[in-house]
Amino acid sequence: MKYIGAAYLIYLGLKAAYKIYTSHKTDIQVPDAQITKITVPPAHKRFAEAILVSASNPKTVIFLSAFLPQFVTAEYSILSQFSVMYLSIAAIVISIHTGYAYLLIRMKSRVAKSVNGKFFPSLSASIFIILGVGLGVST
């Protein structure tokens, strides 16, 4: 599982680096009239990908499997107890992610202007690759 995770991190980093390289290369070689805007995938596709990533995160599954049972009592319906726990965790995660999204939207124009939109994508691609290699060689 560790090596699959490491390979996936390296893949994401290389994919991002390739995207940066090809987008900046076309900015130089293609006239402005021919440059097309980057299209954002529809909301349902982004939502489905987010659910898949969250549901397949083994650390989350292991944590919740170890953490939640201590709050379950035999006197009440297990379904209702897990429903309340699920809704509570979902509300917390949604609140945190909404805060992140708001903060990033507010910072977007400042960051794009300050480093011309090239530094952070390159940095994040490098971090993914470094973390993937580090995970792969760790014992």
Secondary structure, 3 states (H helix, E strand, C coil): CHHHHHHHHHHHHHHHHHHHHHHHHHHHHCCHHHCCCCCCCCHHHHHHHHHHHHHCCHHHHHHHHHHHHHHCCCCCCHHHHHHHHHHHHHHHHHHHHHHHHHHHHHHHHHHHHHHCCCHHHHHHHHHHHHHHHHHHHCC
